[in-house]
Amino acid sequence: MADSRKTDGVTLCPSARSDWEDSRVFGVIGGTVETPVVRYLKQPLSLG
């Protein structure tokens, strides 16, 4: 089964700023300060 989170060889940076060209969201951080949890989206979403 194909991984729907694949980005066609493009490396995504979790520290990228939202105002950078081609920025995308690929996960949402929740949980607590002591125990953060990342929930990954099925595919990255463009911020533009």
PDB file of N, CA, C and O in Angstrom:
ATOM      1  N   MET A   1       0.850  -1.176   0.000  1.00  0.00           N
ATOM      2  CA  MET A   1       0.000   0.000   0.000  1.00  0.00           C
ATOM      3  C   MET A   1       0.896   1.240   0.000  1.00  0.00           C
ATOM      4  O   MET A   1       1.895   1.289   0.717  1.00  0.00           O
ATOM      5  N   ALA A   2       0.538   2.229  -0.799  1.00  0.00           N
ATOM      6  CA  ALA A   2       1.321   3.462  -0.893  1.00  0.00           C
ATOM      7  C   ALA A   2       1.071   4.348   0.329  1.00  0.00           C
ATOM      8  O   ALA A   2      -0.038   4.404   0.862  1.00  0.00           O
ATOM      9  N   ASP A   3       2.120   5.031   0.753  1.00  0.00           N
ATOM     10  CA  ASP A   3       2.008   5.967   1.872  1.00  0.00           C
ATOM     11  C   ASP A   3       1.520   7.302   1.332  1.00  0.00           C
ATOM     12  O   ASP A   3       2.233   7.949   0.565  1.00  0.00           O
ATOM     13  N   SER A   4       0.332   7.726   1.709  1.00  0.00           N
ATOM     14  CA  SER A   4      -0.253   8.968   1.182  1.00  0.00           C
ATOM     15  C   SER A   4       0.452  10.208   1.691  1.00  0.00           C
ATOM     16  O   SER A   4       0.160  11.312   1.232  1.00  0.00           O
ATOM     17  N   ARG A   5       1.388  10.049   2.642  1.00  0.00           N
ATOM     18  CA  ARG A   5       2.143  11.196   3.145  1.00  0.00           C
ATOM     19  C   ARG A   5       3.410  11.448   2.336  1.00  0.00           C
ATOM     20  O   ARG A   5       4.126  12.412   2.609  1.00  0.00           O
ATOM     21  N   LYS A   6       3.699  10.621   1.364  1.00  0.00           N
ATOM     22  CA  LYS A   6       4.903  10.811   0.552  1.00  0.00           C
ATOM     23  C   LYS A   6       4.812  12.137  -0.183  1.00  0.00           C
ATOM     24  O   LYS A   6       3.725  12.590  -0.540  1.00  0.00           O
ATOM     25  N   THR A   7       5.964  12.752  -0.404  1.00  0.00           N
ATOM     26  CA  THR A   7       6.004  14.086  -1.012  1.00  0.00           C
ATOM     27  C   THR A   7       6.795  14.085  -2.314  1.00  0.00           C
ATOM     28  O   THR A   7       7.409  15.095  -2.658  1.00  0.00           O
ATOM     29  N   ASP A   8       6.794  12.982  -3.036  1.00  0.00           N
ATOM     30  CA  ASP A   8       7.489  12.881  -4.313  1.00  0.00           C
ATOM     31  C   ASP A   8       8.948  13.283  -4.216  1.00  0.00           C
ATOM     32  O   ASP A   8       9.459  13.986  -5.087  1.00  0.00           O
ATOM     33  N   GLY A   9       9.624  12.843  -3.164  1.00  0.00           N
ATOM     34  CA  GLY A   9      11.043  13.104  -3.023  1.00  0.00           C
ATOM     35  C   GLY A   9      11.399  14.458  -2.455  1.00  0.00           C
ATOM     36  O   GLY A   9      12.583  14.755  -2.295  1.00  0.00           O
ATOM     37  N   VAL A  10      10.424  15.291  -2.143  1.00  0.00           N
ATOM     38  CA  VAL A  10      10.678  16.614  -1.579  1.00  0.00           C
ATOM     39  C   VAL A  10      10.797  16.480  -0.067  1.00  0.00           C
ATOM     40  O   VAL A  10       9.938  15.877   0.576  1.00  0.00           O
ATOM     41  N   THR A  11      11.853  17.036   0.495  1.00  0.00           N
ATOM     42  CA  THR A  11      12.034  17.005   1.938  1.00  0.00           C
ATOM     43  C   THR A  11      11.290  18.171   2.564  1.00  0.00           C
ATOM     44  O   THR A  11      11.505  19.323   2.187  1.00  0.00           O
ATOM     45  N   LEU A  12      10.419  17.877   3.516  1.00  0.00           N
ATOM     46  CA  LEU A  12       9.668  18.920   4.215  1.00  0.00           C
ATOM     47  C   LEU A  12      10.334  19.213   5.548  1.00  0.00           C
ATOM     48  O   LEU A  12      10.761  18.294   6.246  1.00  0.00           O
ATOM     49  N   CYS A  13      10.425  20.477   5.901  1.00  0.00           N
ATOM     50  CA  CYS A  13      11.078  20.894   7.131  1.00  0.00           C
ATOM     51  C   CYS A  13      10.021  21.237   8.184  1.00  0.00           C
ATOM     52  O   CYS A  13       9.203  22.129   7.956  1.00  0.00           O
ATOM     53  N   PRO A  14      10.019  20.556   9.320  1.00  0.00           N
ATOM     54  CA  PRO A  14       9.022  20.856  10.346  1.00  0.00           C
ATOM     55  C   PRO A  14       9.201  22.226  10.986  1.00  0.00           C
ATOM     56  O   PRO A  14       8.309  22.699  11.690  1.00  0.00           O
ATOM     57  N   SER A  15      10.348  22.871  10.748  1.00  0.00           N
ATOM     58  CA  SER A  15      10.596  24.195  11.324  1.00  0.00           C
ATOM     59  C   SER A  15      10.406  25.318  10.312  1.00  0.00           C
ATOM     60  O   SER A  15      10.709  26.473  10.611  1.00  0.00           O
ATOM     61  N   ALA A  16       9.913  24.999   9.128  1.00  0.00           N
ATOM     62  CA  ALA A  16       9.714  26.027   8.104  1.00  0.00           C
ATOM     63  C   ALA A  16       8.687  27.054   8.571  1.00  0.00           C
ATOM     64  O   ALA A  16       7.705  26.718   9.234  1.00  0.00           O
ATOM     65  N   ARG A  17       8.933  28.299   8.215  1.00  0.00           N
ATOM     66  CA  ARG A  17       8.018  29.373   8.602  1.00  0.00           C
ATOM     67  C   ARG A  17       6.815  29.400   7.665  1.00  0.00           C
ATOM     68  O   ARG A  17       6.934  29.079   6.483  1.00  0.00           O
ATOM     69  N   SER A  18       5.673  29.779   8.191  1.00  0.00           N
ATOM     70  CA  SER A  18       4.453  29.790   7.392  1.00  0.00           C
ATOM     71  C   SER A  18       4.472  30.836   6.283  1.00  0.00           C
ATOM     72  O   SER A  18       3.686  30.734   5.342  1.00  0.00           O
ATOM     73  N   ASP A  19       5.348  31.838   6.365  1.00  0.00           N
ATOM     74  CA  ASP A  19       5.396  32.861   5.318  1.00  0.00           C
ATOM     75  C   ASP A  19       6.420  32.530   4.227  1.00  0.00           C
ATOM     76  O   ASP A  19       6.596  33.330   3.308  1.00  0.00           O
ATOM     77  N   TRP A  20       7.096  31.388   4.295  1.00  0.00           N
ATOM     78  CA  TRP A  20       8.033  30.977   3.251  1.00  0.00           C
ATOM     79  C   TRP A  20       7.254  30.481   2.038  1.00  0.00           C
ATOM     80  O   TRP A  20       6.166  29.920   2.171  1.00  0.00           O
ATOM     81  N   GLU A  21       7.818  30.692   0.869  1.00  0.00           N
ATOM     82  CA  GLU A  21       7.191  30.227  -0.362  1.00  0.00           C
ATOM     83  C   GLU A  21       7.032  28.709  -0.325  1.00  0.00           C
ATOM     84  O   GLU A  21       7.933  27.995   0.114  1.00  0.00           O
ATOM     85  N   ASP A  22       5.902  28.232  -0.780  1.00  0.00           N
ATOM     86  CA  ASP A  22       5.576  26.799  -0.845  1.00  0.00           C
ATOM     87  C   ASP A  22       5.477  26.115   0.515  1.00  0.00           C
ATOM     88  O   ASP A  22       5.618  24.895   0.594  1.00  0.00           O
ATOM     89  N   SER A  23       5.239  26.872   1.588  1.00  0.00           N
ATOM     90  CA  SER A  23       5.066  26.248   2.913  1.00  0.00           C
ATOM     91  C   SER A  23       3.840  25.352   2.899  1.00  0.00           C
ATOM     92  O   SER A  23       2.847  25.636   2.228  1.00  0.00           O
ATOM     93  N   ARG A  24       3.929  24.265   3.652  1.00  0.00           N
ATOM     94  CA  ARG A  24       2.814  23.320   3.741  1.00  0.00           C
ATOM     95  C   ARG A  24       2.666  22.823   5.170  1.00  0.00           C
ATOM     96  O   ARG A  24       3.633  22.761   5.930  1.00  0.00           O
ATOM     97  N   VAL A  25       1.451  22.476   5.513  1.00  0.00           N
ATOM     98  CA  VAL A  25       1.160  21.853   6.806  1.00  0.00           C
ATOM     99  C   VAL A  25       1.117  20.353   6.568  1.00  0.00           C
ATOM    100  O   VAL A  25       0.429  19.885   5.661  1.00  0.00           O
ATOM    101  N   PHE A  26       1.855  19.591   7.384  1.00  0.00           N
ATOM    102  CA  PHE A  26       1.780  18.134   7.245  1.00  0.00           C
ATOM    103  C   PHE A  26       1.470  17.442   8.559  1.00  0.00           C
ATOM    104  O   PHE A  26       1.393  16.214   8.613  1.00  0.00           O
ATOM    105  N   GLY A  27       1.291  18.220   9.618  1.00  0.00           N
ATOM    106  CA  GLY A  27       0.917  17.647  10.905  1.00  0.00           C
ATOM    107  C   GLY A  27       0.468  18.730  11.865  1.00  0.00           C
ATOM    108  O   GLY A  27       0.765  19.910  11.679  1.00  0.00           O
ATOM    109  N   VAL A  28      -0.245  18.315  12.884  1.00  0.00           N
ATOM    110  CA  VAL A  28      -0.729  19.233  13.915  1.00  0.00           C
ATOM    111  C   VAL A  28      -0.251  18.696  15.262  1.00  0.00           C
ATOM    112  O   VAL A  28      -0.407  17.512  15.561  1.00  0.00           O
ATOM    113  N   ILE A  29       0.332  19.579  16.068  1.00  0.00           N
ATOM    114  CA  ILE A  29       0.833  19.172  17.380  1.00  0.00           C
ATOM    115  C   ILE A  29      -0.234  19.426  18.436  1.00  0.00           C
ATOM    116  O   ILE A  29      -0.793  20.518  18.531  1.00  0.00           O
ATOM    117  N   GLY A  30      -0.495  18.421  19.205  1.00  0.00           N
ATOM    118  CA  GLY A  30      -1.455  18.522  20.303  1.00  0.00           C
ATOM    119  C   GLY A  30      -0.828  17.915  21.549  1.00  0.00           C
ATOM    120  O   GLY A  30       0.394  17.904  21.704  1.00  0.00           O
ATOM    121  N   GLY A  31      -1.663  17.420  22.416  1.00  0.00           N
ATOM    122  CA  GLY A  31      -1.160  16.831  23.653  1.00  0.00           C
ATOM    123  C   GLY A  31      -0.882  17.897  24.686  1.00  0.00           C
ATOM    124  O   GLY A  31      -1.592  18.899  24.765  1.00  0.00           O
ATOM    125  N   THR A  32       0.147  17.682  25.474  1.00  0.00           N
ATOM    126  CA  THR A  32       0.504  18.622  26.537  1.00  0.00           C
ATOM    127  C   THR A  32       1.957  19.055  26.361  1.00  0.00           C
ATOM    128  O   THR A  32       2.673  18.523  25.513  1.00  0.00           O
ATOM    129  N   VAL A  33       2.379  20.012  27.160  1.00  0.00           N
ATOM    130  CA  VAL A  33       3.777  20.444  27.128  1.00  0.00           C
ATOM    131  C   VAL A  33       4.680  19.273  27.499  1.00  0.00           C
ATOM    132  O   VAL A  33       5.741  19.087  26.903  1.00  0.00           O
ATOM    133  N   GLU A  34       4.263  18.498  28.468  1.00  0.00           N
ATOM    134  CA  GLU A  34       5.065  17.359  28.907  1.00  0.00           C
ATOM    135  C   GLU A  34       5.052  16.208  27.907  1.00  0.00           C
ATOM    136  O   GLU A  34       6.047  15.496  27.768  1.00  0.00           O
ATOM    137  N   THR A  35       3.939  16.022  27.215  1.00  0.00           N
ATOM    138  CA  THR A  35       3.784  14.909  26.277  1.00  0.00           C
ATOM    139  C   THR A  35       3.133  15.393  24.979  1.00  0.00           C
ATOM    140  O   THR A  35       1.946  15.155  24.757  1.00  0.00           O
ATOM    141  N   PRO A  36       3.909  16.075  24.117  1.00  0.00           N
ATOM    142  CA  PRO A  36       3.337  16.513  22.840  1.00  0.00           C
ATOM    143  C   PRO A  36       3.058  15.322  21.927  1.00  0.00           C
ATOM    144  O   PRO A  36       3.761  14.313  21.975  1.00  0.00           O
ATOM    145  N   VAL A  37       2.030  15.450  21.100  1.00  0.00           N
ATOM    146  CA  VAL A  37       1.644  14.393  20.171  1.00  0.00           C
ATOM    147  C   VAL A  37       1.449  15.022  18.794  1.00  0.00           C
ATOM    148  O   VAL A  37       0.748  16.024  18.660  1.00  0.00           O
ATOM    149  N   VAL A  38       2.070  14.432  17.768  1.00  0.00           N
ATOM    150  CA  VAL A  38       1.897  14.921  16.401  1.00  0.00           C
ATOM    151  C   VAL A  38       0.861  14.053  15.702  1.00  0.00           C
ATOM    152  O   VAL A  38       0.958  12.826  15.701  1.00  0.00           O
ATOM    153  N   ARG A  39      -0.131  14.706  15.108  1.00  0.00           N
ATOM    154  CA  ARG A  39      -1.131  14.012  14.287  1.00  0.00           C
ATOM    155  C   ARG A  39      -0.851  14.407  12.843  1.00  0.00           C
ATOM    156  O   ARG A  39      -1.031  15.568  12.474  1.00  0.00           O
ATOM    157  N   TYR A  40      -0.415  13.459  12.026  1.00  0.00           N
ATOM    158  CA  TYR A  40      -0.072  13.741  10.637  1.00  0.00           C
ATOM    159  C   TYR A  40      -1.316  13.755   9.763  1.00  0.00           C
ATOM    160  O   TYR A  40      -2.216  12.930   9.924  1.00  0.00           O
ATOM    161  N   LEU A  41      -1.354  14.705   8.834  1.00  0.00           N
ATOM    162  CA  LEU A  41      -2.435  14.767   7.860  1.00  0.00           C
ATOM    163  C   LEU A  41      -2.234  13.665   6.817  1.00  0.00           C
ATOM    164  O   LEU A  41      -1.123  13.161   6.653  1.00  0.00           O
ATOM    165  N   LYS A  42      -3.293  13.295   6.122  1.00  0.00           N
ATOM    166  CA  LYS A  42      -3.166  12.269   5.084  1.00  0.00           C
ATOM    167  C   LYS A  42      -2.286  12.751   3.941  1.00  0.00           C
ATOM    168  O   LYS A  42      -1.581  11.950   3.327  1.00  0.00           O
ATOM    169  N   GLN A  43      -2.313  14.044   3.647  1.00  0.00           N
ATOM    170  CA  GLN A  43      -1.409  14.633   2.673  1.00  0.00           C
ATOM    171  C   GLN A  43      -1.160  16.079   3.044  1.00  0.00           C
ATOM    172  O   GLN A  43      -2.033  16.733   3.615  1.00  0.00           O
ATOM    173  N   PRO A  44       0.038  16.595   2.722  1.00  0.00           N
ATOM    174  CA  PRO A  44       0.363  17.984   3.087  1.00  0.00           C
ATOM    175  C   PRO A  44      -0.609  18.965   2.434  1.00  0.00           C
ATOM    176  O   PRO A  44      -1.073  18.748   1.314  1.00  0.00           O
ATOM    177  N   LEU A  45      -0.904  20.038   3.145  1.00  0.00           N
ATOM    178  CA  LEU A  45      -1.799  21.083   2.627  1.00  0.00           C
ATOM    179  C   LEU A  45      -1.017  22.358   2.425  1.00  0.00           C
ATOM    180  O   LEU A  45      -0.194  22.725   3.264  1.00  0.00           O
ATOM    181  N   SER A  46      -1.263  23.032   1.331  1.00  0.00           N
ATOM    182  CA  SER A  46      -0.605  24.302   1.035  1.00  0.00           C
ATOM    183  C   SER A  46      -1.179  25.395   1.920  1.00  0.00           C
ATOM    184  O   SER A  46      -2.372  25.394   2.225  1.00  0.00           O
ATOM    185  N   LEU A  47      -0.341  26.314   2.327  1.00  0.00           N
ATOM    186  CA  LEU A  47      -0.812  27.450   3.123  1.00  0.00           C
ATOM    187  C   LEU A  47      -1.237  28.620   2.252  1.00  0.00           C
ATOM    188  O   LEU A  47      -1.797  29.596   2.751  1.00  0.00           O
ATOM    189  N   GLY A  48      -0.976  28.529   0.956  1.00  0.00           N
ATOM    190  CA  GLY A  48      -1.261  29.622   0.033  1.00  0.00           C
ATOM    191  C   GLY A  48      -2.578  29.569  -0.562  1.00  0.00           C
ATOM    192  O   GLY A  48      -2.931  30.440  -1.358  1.00  0.00           O
TER     193      GLY A  48
END
